[in-house]
Amino acid sequence: MRTVISNAMDGINTENFELPLYSRQGVRVELLLNATTRSSAANRVVGVVMVGQDITEKKDMEKAQIAAAKARAASDAK
């Protein structure tokens, strides 16, 4: 996350950066981050807007779909 913020402060926007984190309870959470630089009228970087979206359910569904497809392929191969 530090790299995303640093890049944004240098004027490099970041889109769709996936970041796994762990909650205080030890639960893994998948985040999708977007960072956009905010500049002044003089074109100086004055801040960064970051938006994080919890995509844990989406990632879990994708993993389940891949596992099901592999299972079907193994079954069809028999």
Backbone as JSON, one array per atom type, in Angstrom:
{
  "sequence": "MRTVISNAMDGINTENFELPLYSRQGVRVELLLNATTRSSAANRVVGVVMVGQDITEKKDMEKAQIAAAKARAASDAK",
  "N": [[0.83, -1.18, 0.0], [2.0, 1.15, 0.67], [3.63, 1.68, -1.52], [1.74, 2.23, -3.5], [0.59, 4.61, -2.52], [2.88, 6.25, -2.47], [3.54, 6.3, -5.22], [1.26, 7.63, -6.17], [1.6, 10.11, -4.95], [3.71, 10.93, -6.46], [2.46, 11.49, -8.77], [1.57, 9.34, -10.23], [-1.08, 7.51, -11.07], [-2.95, 4.77, -9.73], [-4.67, 1.92, -10.66], [-6.96, -0.6, -9.86], [-5.45, -2.28, -8.03], [-4.75, -5.13, -6.39], [-4.91, -6.18, -3.07], [-4.08, -8.22, -0.45], [-5.14, -8.38, 2.91], [-5.07, -8.73, 6.5], [-7.52, -8.87, 8.97], [-7.99, -7.5, 12.29], [-8.94, -9.62, 13.68], [-7.76, -11.69, 12.46], [-8.76, -12.53, 10.03], [-8.59, -13.07, 6.59], [-8.75, -10.58, 4.11], [-9.57, -9.43, 0.93], [-8.65, -6.67, -0.9], [-9.45, -4.19, -3.35], [-7.71, -1.66, -4.66], [-7.7, 1.76, -5.63], [-5.95, 4.59, -6.58], [-5.75, 8.04, -6.85], [-4.17, 10.98, -7.88], [-4.4, 14.23, -6.48], [-4.25, 17.48, -7.56], [-3.04, 20.87, -7.24], [-4.04, 24.15, -8.48], [-1.7, 25.11, -9.46], [-0.53, 22.88, -10.37], [0.69, 21.23, -8.49], [1.14, 18.4, -6.47], [-1.25, 17.82, -4.08], [-2.51, 16.01, -2.6], [-3.91, 12.69, -2.16], [-6.43, 10.59, -3.36], [-7.78, 7.72, -2.23], [-9.47, 4.73, -2.88], [-10.88, 1.91, -1.54], [-12.07, -1.32, -2.11], [-13.85, -4.04, -0.87], [-13.24, -7.13, -2.06], [-13.42, -9.73, -1.35], [-15.48, -11.76, -1.32], [-15.97, -11.98, -4.07], [-13.45, -12.91, -5.01], [-13.36, -15.35, -3.64], [-15.51, -16.68, -4.85], [-14.53, -16.85, -7.48], [-12.34, -18.57, -7.07], [-13.72, -20.87, -6.27], [-15.15, -21.43, -8.6], [-13.06, -22.03, -10.36], [-12.0, -24.29, -9.11], [-14.2, -26.02, -9.37], [-14.36, -26.23, -12.15], [-11.93, -27.51, -12.67], [-12.41, -29.91, -11.36], [-14.54, -30.89, -12.9], [-13.2, -31.2, -15.34], [-11.35, -33.18, -14.65], [-13.08, -35.25, -14.05], [-14.31, -35.62, -16.54], [-12.15, -36.53, -17.97], [-11.86, -39.09, -17.15]],
  "CA": [[0.0, 0.0, 0.0], [2.91, 2.29, 0.73], [4.07, 1.95, -2.89], [0.61, 2.87, -4.21], [0.51, 6.01, -2.04], [4.09, 6.94, -2.94], [3.38, 6.53, -6.65], [0.24, 8.66, -6.35], [2.22, 11.39, -4.59], [4.59, 11.28, -7.58], [1.63, 11.76, -9.94], [1.26, 8.1, -10.94], [-2.34, 6.93, -10.58], [-2.98, 3.31, -9.68], [-6.02, 1.38, -10.81], [-7.19, -2.04, -9.68], [-4.35, -2.92, -7.33], [-5.31, -6.08, -5.43], [-4.09, -6.22, -1.86], [-4.63, -9.03, 0.64], [-4.87, -7.89, 4.26], [-5.67, -9.51, 7.58], [-8.21, -8.04, 9.96], [-7.49, -7.68, 13.66], [-9.39, -10.93, 14.12], [-7.0, -12.68, 11.7], [-9.5, -12.93, 8.83], [-8.02, -12.53, 5.35], [-9.66, -9.74, 3.33], [-9.0, -9.01, -0.34], [-9.07, -5.31, -1.27], [-9.12, -3.64, -4.65], [-7.39, -0.25, -4.4], [-7.5, 2.73, -6.69], [-5.38, 5.82, -6.02], [-5.71, 9.13, -7.82], [-3.51, 12.19, -7.4], [-5.13, 15.49, -6.51], [-3.27, 18.54, -7.78], [-3.49, 22.26, -7.08], [-4.1, 24.91, -9.74], [-0.3, 25.26, -9.91], [-0.11, 21.53, -10.76], [1.46, 20.58, -7.43], [0.38, 17.35, -5.8], [-1.69, 18.27, -2.76], [-3.1, 14.88, -1.88], [-4.24, 11.46, -2.88], [-7.72, 9.99, -3.04], [-7.71, 6.27, -2.37], [-10.73, 4.02, -2.68], [-10.69, 0.48, -1.37], [-13.3, -2.09, -2.22], [-13.7, -5.41, -0.39], [-13.58, -8.07, -3.12], [-13.19, -11.05, -0.79], [-16.5, -12.69, -1.82], [-15.74, -12.17, -5.51], [-12.27, -13.76, -5.15], [-13.74, -16.68, -3.18], [-16.35, -17.28, -5.9], [-13.65, -17.18, -8.6], [-11.59, -19.77, -6.68], [-14.65, -21.99, -6.28], [-15.45, -21.74, -10.0], [-11.87, -22.68, -10.92], [-11.94, -25.64, -8.53], [-15.29, -26.81, -9.99], [-13.97, -26.5, -13.54], [-10.87, -28.53, -12.62], [-13.06, -31.17, -10.98], [-15.28, -31.37, -14.09], [-12.22, -31.65, -16.33], [-10.8, -34.45, -14.18], [-14.15, -36.23, -14.19], [-14.48, -35.87, -17.98], [-10.96, -37.23, -18.45], [-11.96, -40.51, -16.75]],
  "C": [[0.88, 1.25, 0.0], [3.38, 2.68, -0.67], [2.99, 2.67, -3.68], [0.5, 4.33, -3.81], [1.69, 6.82, -2.55], [3.99, 7.27, -4.43], [2.37, 7.64, -6.91], [0.79, 10.03, -6.0], [3.2, 11.87, -5.66], [3.8, 11.53, -8.87], [1.27, 10.54, -10.74], [0.01, 7.49, -10.33], [-2.27, 5.42, -10.64], [-4.42, 2.87, -9.77], [-5.99, -0.12, -10.6], [-6.0, -2.78, -9.11], [-4.96, -3.82, -6.26], [-4.35, -6.25, -4.27], [-4.74, -7.11, -0.81], [-4.2, -8.46, 1.99], [-5.48, -8.86, 5.26], [-6.29, -8.56, 8.57], [-7.59, -8.29, 11.33], [-7.88, -9.04, 14.22], [-8.67, -12.06, 13.36], [-7.69, -13.19, 10.45], [-8.87, -12.26, 7.61], [-9.09, -11.78, 4.57], [-8.91, -9.31, 2.07], [-9.55, -7.62, -0.68], [-8.64, -4.99, -2.69], [-8.93, -2.15, -4.43], [-7.26, 0.53, -5.69], [-7.0, 4.01, -6.03], [-5.26, 6.85, -7.13], [-5.1, 10.36, -7.17], [-4.45, 13.38, -7.49], [-4.09, 16.6, -6.57], [-3.9, 19.91, -7.58], [-3.57, 22.91, -8.46], [-2.71, 25.1, -10.33], [0.31, 23.92, -10.29], [0.83, 20.88, -9.75], [0.57, 19.54, -6.77], [0.04, 17.82, -4.39], [-2.33, 17.14, -1.96], [-3.38, 13.72, -2.78], [-5.61, 10.99, -2.42], [-7.57, 8.5, -3.29], [-9.08, 5.68, -2.06], [-10.41, 2.54, -2.6], [-12.03, -0.22, -1.39], [-13.01, -3.51, -1.75], [-14.18, -6.36, -1.49], [-13.39, -9.52, -2.65], [-14.19, -12.07, -1.34], [-16.28, -13.0, -3.29], [-14.56, -13.12, -5.74], [-12.58, -15.19, -4.72], [-14.58, -17.4, -4.22], [-15.5, -17.69, -7.1], [-12.86, -18.46, -8.3], [-12.48, -21.0, -6.72], [-14.99, -22.41, -7.71], [-14.28, -22.45, -10.66], [-11.77, -24.11, -10.41], [-13.0, -26.54, -9.16], [-14.94, -27.16, -11.42], [-12.88, -27.56, -13.59], [-11.46, -29.89, -12.28], [-13.83, -31.75, -12.15], [-14.31, -31.91, -15.13], [-11.62, -32.99, -15.93], [-11.83, -35.57, -14.33], [-14.35, -36.61, -15.66], [-13.32, -36.68, -18.54], [-11.02, -38.73, -18.14], [-12.64, -41.27, -17.79]]
}
